[in-house]
Amino acid sequence: MAPSSADRIVIENVAIATVDAHDTEYASGYIVVAGNRIESIGAGKAPEGLENVVRRVDGTGHLATPGLVNTHHHFYQWITRGLATDHNLFNWLVALYPTWARIDEQMTYAAAQGSLAMMARGGVTTAMDHHYVFPRGSGDLSGSIIRAASEMGVRFTLARGSMDRSEKDGGLPPDFAVETLEGALAATEETVKKHHDASFDAMTQVAVAPCSPFSVSTELMQQGAELARRLGVRLHTHGSETVEEEKFCHELFGKGPTEYFESTGWLGEDVWMAHCVHMNDADIAAFARTGTGVAHCPSSNARLAAGIARVPDMLRAGVPVGLGVDGTASNESGELHTELRNALLINRLGAHREAALNARQALRLGTYGGAQVLGRATQIGSLEAGKLADLVLWKIDGIGHASIADPVTAIVFGAAAPVTLSLVNGEPVVENGRLLRADEDAIARSTRDEAQRLARIAAEA
């Protein structure tokens, strides 16, 4: 807990959705932040006699929630948005891999800034990036991404990705876009040892993250899992995203994706996978039995015509599920708060129809569910005394939301709600919809310039 001498921020007169185990809500309540922790929370006014109060916030007309947790993203794609807009996943990858394989450190840093800025101003307090493209001679790409997250002030997980199955081996990436097995493992271990922080209030963590069955050898999958468990970090990859992937796995391995993952050590409480669209009952049961998590990316799945993930069935089975933006070359908005709404609406097009998800389940996916998936549910994801002070105040008394009586319904079903205040680790990161630690206009210019530079380099190749 924070020491009694810690500086305090007091938020009062605010509607609160705690997303705790009981879904506790307050129509009008308070939150006391001491240092980087939530000290107390409840209905009515804050306790009297609090010392070292450096700021009081009147939350009238706002809903306070846990900060949003993004569980799957590819930051570098910010500078290749709007391309291959009418492709399925495999054709989209083939179209874009040659361009992506020419990124460098300057491009990656600018793209990370753009991705992080868009998420942070939309209520994301914990971000993650699955970066798996490491062209030779491109510089310190992992370091540049971590630096951008640190400067933005958000909590961050870098999933250090890798690819070693290129076209010559039957994979999708071009030959010059992959690493060797030995090189990928060594670089991943170095990144973990250099950057991973296992502490309760860690701002940066690292996961081991070979890209996908169709871009990674079985040896890299197996040895990557062994490496992660030896180092005590989490594992992440793509899984069961498309029917084409299902066919690929059966042709190459003689089994479906989930069976393949289990055979390589890739199911477990320390694993989460992106997408998981094409899962049968046995697959869902295997994920539930092993505690394997899912990053649900509804907009990207729709953009690439991948299908509708069986999220209601996963939740009923006890599978941990969070939300992901996915890369902005397949979700050009780059926002997670809109995924609350999209997850609810898209899942209602599936077999469960109007009973698929409700507003509070959608909010839980974007907060506590994400914290579960990243292995940080004891620290973030709900508003509870003792947890880290990652929280958001959404303005719901404006024209877009004022006539919706229920605050949670307002932010999930309604238009994207403005963020009046976002705290990460007890520190303000966004106020009145603007970033406090970064120049949005400068980021817009640099991402435009780097996108144009990458396009020129790719055209000349």
C-alpha positions in Angstrom: 0.0 0.0 0.0 1.0 3.6 -0.5 2.6 5.3 2.6 0.4 7.6 4.6 2.7 10.5 3.5 2.0 10.0 -0.2 0.4 12.8 -2.2 -3.3 12.2 -2.7 -5.7 12.9 -5.5 -9.4 12.9 -4.5 -12.2 12.3 -7.1 -15.7 12.9 -5.9 -19.3 13.2 -7.2 -18.6 10.6 -9.8 -20.5 7.5 -11.1 -18.2 4.5 -10.6 -18.1 1.1 -12.3 -15.5 -0.8 -10.3 -15.6 -4.0 -12.4 -14.7 -5.9 -9.3 -15.8 -9.5 -8.6 -19.2 -8.3 -7.7 -19.6 -5.6 -10.4 -20.0 -3.0 -7.6 -21.2 0.3 -8.9 -21.9 3.7 -7.2 -24.3 6.2 -8.7 -22.3 8.9 -6.9 -19.0 8.1 -5.1 -15.4 8.9 -4.5 -11.9 7.5 -5.2 -8.9 8.4 -3.2 -5.5 7.8 -4.9 -2.4 7.8 -2.7 0.8 7.7 -4.7 0.4 5.1 -7.4 -2.3 3.1 -5.5 -6.1 3.3 -5.0 -6.3 4.0 -1.3 -10.1 3.9 -0.9 -13.3 3.9 -2.9 -16.9 4.0 -2.0 -20.3 5.7 -2.2 -20.9 9.4 -1.2 -18.2 11.8 -0.2 -14.5 11.0 0.5 -13.4 10.6 4.1 -12.7 13.8 6.0 -9.2 14.7 7.3 -7.2 13.4 4.4 -3.6 14.7 4.4 -1.4 15.7 1.5 -4.3 16.2 -0.9 -2.6 17.8 -4.0 -5.7 17.7 -6.2 -9.5 17.4 -5.9 -11.5 16.5 -9.0 -15.2 17.1 -9.3 -16.5 14.1 -11.2 -20.0 15.4 -11.8 -21.3 14.2 -15.2 -18.6 11.5 -15.5 -18.2 7.8 -15.2 -15.0 6.4 -13.6 -13.8 3.0 -14.8 -10.6 1.0 -14.7 -8.3 2.1 -17.4 -8.7 0.0 -20.6 -6.2 -2.8 -21.2 -5.2 -3.6 -24.8 -4.1 -7.2 -25.2 -3.1 -7.4 -28.9 -1.5 -4.8 -31.3 1.1 -4.3 -33.9 2.3 -0.7 -33.5 4.5 -0.6 -36.6 1.4 -0.9 -38.8 0.4 2.7 -38.0 2.5 3.8 -41.0 0.9 1.3 -43.4 -2.8 2.1 -42.7 -5.3 2.1 -45.5 -3.6 -0.5 -47.7 -4.9 -3.8 -49.1 -8.4 -2.9 -47.8 -10.2 -5.6 -49.7 -8.1 -8.6 -48.8 -8.4 -11.7 -46.5 -5.7 -12.3 -44.0 -3.3 -14.4 -46.1 -3.5 -12.2 -49.2 -3.2 -9.1 -47.0 -0.1 -10.4 -45.3 1.5 -11.3 -48.7 0.7 -7.8 -50.0 2.2 -6.0 -47.0 5.1 -8.2 -45.8 7.5 -6.8 -48.4 6.8 -3.3 -47.2 6.9 -4.2 -43.5 10.3 -5.9 -44.0 11.9 -2.5 -44.7 11.0 -0.7 -41.5 13.8 0.8 -39.4 14.2 2.2 -35.8 13.0 5.7 -36.7 9.9 4.4 -38.4 9.1 2.0 -35.6 9.5 4.7 -33.0 7.2 7.1 -34.9 4.6 4.3 -35.5 4.7 3.4 -31.8 4.1 7.0 -30.9 1.1 7.2 -33.2 -0.4 3.9 -31.9 0.1 4.8 -28.3 -1.2 8.3 -28.7 -4.5 7.1 -30.2 -5.0 4.5 -27.5 -4.0 6.7 -24.6 -6.3 9.6 -25.5 -9.1 7.0 -25.8 -8.7 5.6 -22.3 -6.1 2.9 -22.6 -3.8 2.8 -19.6 -2.1 -0.5 -20.3 -0.9 -1.2 -23.9 0.8 -4.1 -25.5 2.7 -4.5 -28.8 3.4 -7.7 -30.6 6.4 -6.8 -32.7 7.8 -9.6 -34.9 9.4 -7.9 -37.9 13.2 -7.4 -37.3 15.0 -6.6 -40.6 18.7 -7.0 -40.4 20.5 -3.7 -39.7 17.2 -1.9 -38.7 18.4 -0.8 -35.3 17.0 -1.3 -31.8 13.4 -1.8 -32.7 12.3 -3.2 -29.3 14.1 -0.4 -27.5 12.4 2.3 -29.6 9.0 0.9 -28.9 9.6 0.7 -25.1 11.0 4.2 -25.2 7.8 5.5 -26.9 5.6 3.8 -24.3 7.7 5.2 -21.4 7.5 8.7 -22.8 3.7 8.4 -23.3 3.4 7.4 -19.6 1.3 4.2 -20.2 1.8 0.8 -18.7 3.2 -1.5 -21.3 3.9 -5.1 -22.3 6.2 -5.8 -25.3 5.5 -9.2 -26.9 8.9 -9.8 -28.5 7.9 -11.6 -31.6 9.8 -13.5 -34.2 9.5 -15.3 -37.6 11.8 -18.0 -39.0 9.5 -19.8 -41.5 9.7 -17.9 -44.8 8.5 -18.6 -48.3 11.2 -21.1 -49.0 10.1 -23.1 -46.0 6.4 -23.0 -46.9 5.6 -19.8 -44.9 4.1 -16.5 -45.9 6.9 -13.9 -45.1 9.5 -13.2 -47.8 12.9 -14.9 -47.2 14.6 -11.6 -46.2 12.0 -10.7 -43.6 12.7 -13.5 -41.1 15.3 -14.3 -38.4 17.2 -17.5 -37.8 16.0 -19.8 -35.1 19.1 -19.2 -33.0 19.0 -15.4 -33.7 15.4 -15.1 -32.7 15.8 -17.0 -29.4 18.9 -15.1 -28.5 17.5 -11.7 -29.2 14.3 -12.5 -27.4 16.2 -13.6 -24.3 18.3 -10.5 -24.4 15.1 -8.3 -24.6 13.6 -10.0 -21.6 16.7 -9.7 -19.5 17.1 -6.1 -20.4 13.6 -4.8 -20.1 11.3 -7.1 -18.2 10.2 -5.9 -14.7 8.4 -8.5 -12.6 7.4 -6.1 -9.8 3.8 -5.4 -8.7 3.8 -1.9 -10.2 6.0 -2.6 -13.2 5.5 -0.2 -16.1 7.3 -2.4 -18.6 7.0 -6.2 -19.1 8.1 -8.5 -21.9 6.5 -11.7 -23.3 7.9 -14.3 -25.6 5.9 -14.2 -28.8 6.7 -16.2 -32.0 4.3 -14.8 -34.6 2.1 -17.6 -35.9 2.0 -21.2 -37.1 2.4 -20.1 -40.7 5.5 -17.9 -40.1 7.3 -19.8 -37.3 8.9 -23.2 -37.3 7.9 -25.9 -34.8 11.3 -25.7 -33.3 10.9 -22.0 -32.6 7.5 -22.6 -31.0 8.8 -25.3 -28.8 12.0 -23.6 -27.8 10.2 -20.3 -27.4 7.9 -21.8 -24.8 10.8 -23.4 -23.0 12.6 -20.0 -23.0 9.6 -18.1 -21.6 9.1 -20.6 -18.8 12.8 -20.6 -17.9 12.7 -16.8 -17.7 9.4 -16.6 -15.9 7.5 -14.5 -18.5 4.3 -14.9 -20.5 3.8 -16.4 -24.0 1.8 -14.8 -26.8 1.0 -15.7 -30.5 -1.7 -15.7 -33.1 -4.1 -18.6 -33.2 -7.1 -19.9 -35.1 -7.7 -16.6 -36.9 -8.9 -17.9 -40.3 -10.2 -20.9 -42.1 -7.0 -20.7 -44.2 -4.9 -21.1 -41.1 -6.9 -24.1 -40.1 -6.3 -25.7 -43.5 -2.6 -24.7 -43.3 -2.1 -26.5 -40.0 -3.9 -29.6 -41.1 -1.8 -29.8 -44.3 1.5 -29.0 -42.6 1.1 -30.6 -39.1 -1.7 -33.1 -39.6 -3.8 -31.4 -36.8 -5.7 -28.2 -36.1 -4.2 -25.1 -34.5 -5.2 -25.9 -30.9 -3.9 -29.5 -31.1 -0.7 -28.1 -32.6 -0.3 -25.5 -29.9 -0.8 -28.1 -27.2 1.8 -30.4 -28.8 4.4 -27.6 -28.7 3.7 -26.5 -25.1 1.6 -23.5 -26.1 -1.5 -24.0 -23.8 -1.4 -22.8 -20.2 -2.2 -20.1 -17.7 0.9 -18.2 -18.9 -0.3 -18.1 -22.5 -2.7 -15.8 -24.4 -3.5 -15.9 -28.1 -4.9 -13.3 -30.5 -8.1 -13.8 -32.4 -9.2 -17.5 -31.8 -12.0 -17.0 -34.3 -12.3 -20.6 -35.6 -12.6 -22.6 -32.3 -14.7 -25.7 -32.0 -16.1 -27.0 -28.7 -13.0 -29.2 -28.1 -10.8 -26.2 -28.7 -12.7 -24.0 -26.2 -12.7 -26.8 -23.6 -8.9 -27.1 -24.0 -8.4 -23.4 -23.5 -10.7 -23.5 -20.4 -9.0 -26.6 -19.0 -5.5 -25.0 -19.3 -6.4 -21.4 -18.5 -5.2 -20.2 -21.9 -6.3 -16.6 -22.6 -7.7 -14.9 -25.7 -7.3 -11.4 -27.2 -10.5 -10.7 -29.0 -10.1 -8.3 -31.9 -13.6 -7.7 -33.3 -12.9 -4.9 -35.8 -9.8 -6.5 -37.3 -11.6 -9.8 -37.6 -14.4 -8.0 -39.5 -11.9 -5.9 -41.6 -10.2 -9.1 -42.8 -13.4 -11.1 -43.1 -12.0 -13.7 -40.6 -15.3 -14.4 -38.9 -17.0 -14.0 -35.5 -15.1 -15.4 -32.5 -17.3 -17.5 -30.1 -16.7 -15.1 -27.2 -19.9 -15.9 -25.3 -19.1 -19.6 -25.4 -15.5 -18.9 -24.2 -16.7 -16.8 -21.3 -19.3 -19.4 -20.3 -16.5 -22.1 -20.3 -14.3 -19.9 -18.1 -11.7 -18.9 -20.8 -10.0 -15.5 -19.9 -10.9 -13.0 -22.7 -9.6 -9.5 -23.2 -9.9 -7.0 -26.1 -7.3 -6.0 -28.7 -7.0 -3.3 -31.2 -4.8 -5.4 -33.5 -2.5 -3.7 -35.9 -3.8 -0.5 -37.5 -3.3 -1.9 -41.0 -6.4 -4.0 -40.2 -8.1 -1.6 -37.8 -7.3 1.9 -39.0 -9.0 3.6 -36.1 -6.4 2.3 -33.7 -8.8 2.8 -30.7 -9.7 0.3 -28.0 -12.7 2.1 -26.5 -14.6 1.6 -29.8 -13.9 -2.2 -29.4 -16.2 -2.3 -26.4 -19.1 -1.5 -28.7 -17.9 -3.5 -31.6 -17.4 -6.6 -29.5 -21.0 -6.4 -28.3 -22.5 -5.7 -31.7 -20.5 -8.2 -33.7 -21.1 -11.0 -31.2 -24.8 -10.4 -31.4 -24.6 -11.3 -35.0 -23.6 -14.8 -34.0 -25.5 -17.7 -32.7 -26.4 -16.2 -29.3 -28.0 -13.1 -30.9 -29.1 -10.5 -28.4 -28.0 -12.7 -25.4 -24.4 -12.8 -26.6 -23.0 -9.9 -24.6 -24.3 -7.0 -22.5 -22.8 -3.6 -21.7 -21.1 -4.7 -18.5 -19.7 -7.8 -20.0 -18.2 -5.7 -22.8 -16.7 -3.3 -20.2 -15.2 -6.2 -18.3 -13.6 -7.6 -21.5 -11.8 -4.2 -22.0 -10.6 -3.9 -18.4 -10.5 -6.9 -16.0 -10.5 -9.4 -18.8 -7.5 -7.7 -20.4 -5.7 -7.7 -17.0 -6.3 -11.4 -16.7 -5.0 -12.1 -20.1 -1.8 -10.2 -19.4 -1.3 -11.9 -16.0 -1.9 -8.7 -14.1 -5.4 -9.1 -12.6 -4.1 -8.6 -9.0 -2.7 -5.2 -9.9 -5.0 -3.6 -12.5 -8.3 -4.1 -14.3 -10.7 -3.1 -11.5 -11.1 -0.2 -9.1 -10.3 -1.6 -5.7 -8.3 -0.4 -2.7 -4.7 -1.6 -3.0 -4.7 -1.9 -6.7 -2.6 0.4 -9.0 -4.2 3.8 -9.8 -4.9 3.2 -13.5 -8.3 4.8 -14.0 -10.3 6.9 -16.5 -13.0 9.5 -16.1 -15.4 9.4 -19.1 -17.5 12.5 -19.8 -21.1 11.4 -20.2 -23.1 14.7 -19.7 -22.5 15.9 -23.2 -24.7 15.7 -26.3 -23.5 12.2 -27.2 -24.5 10.6 -23.8 -26.6 12.9 -21.6 -29.9 11.3 -22.5 -28.8 7.7 -21.7 -29.7 7.1 -18.1 -27.3 4.2 -17.4 -23.6 5.3 -17.4 -22.2 2.0 -18.5 -24.7 1.7 -21.3 -23.7 5.2 -22.3 -20.0 4.5 -22.9 -20.6 1.0 -24.5 -23.6 1.6 -26.7 -23.1 5.3 -27.3 -20.6 7.3 -29.2 -16.9 7.2 -28.1 -17.0 9.1 -24.9 -14.5 11.9 -24.3 -11.8 11.2 -21.7 -11.6 14.1 -19.2 -8.9 12.5 -17.0 -6.8 9.4 -17.3 -4.4 8.3 -14.6 -1.7 5.7 -15.0 0.2 4.7 -11.9 -1.4 7.7 -10.2 -0.1 10.2 -12.7 -2.2 12.2 -15.2 -1.6 11.1 -18.8 -4.7 12.7 -20.5 -6.8 15.7 -19.5 -9.8 17.0 -21.4 -9.1 14.7 -24.4 -5.5 15.8 -24.9 -2.2 14.0 -24.2 -0.1 15.6 -21.4 3.2 14.0 -22.2 3.3 14.2 -26.0 2.7 16.6 -28.8 -0.2 15.2 -30.9 0.5 17.5 -33.9 4.2 16.6 -33.9 3.3 12.9 -33.8 0.9 13.3 -36.7 3.6 15.0 -38.8 6.3 12.4 -38.0 4.0 9.4 -38.7 3.0 11.0 -42.0 6.6 11.6 -42.9 7.7 8.0 -41.9 4.8 6.5 -43.8 5.8 8.3 -46.9 9.5 7.4 -46.5 8.6 3.7 -46.0 6.4 3.8 -49.1 9.2 5.3 -51.2 11.7 2.7 -50.0 9.3 -0.2 -50.7 8.5 1.2 -54.2 12.2 1.4 -55.0 13.0 -2.2 -53.8 
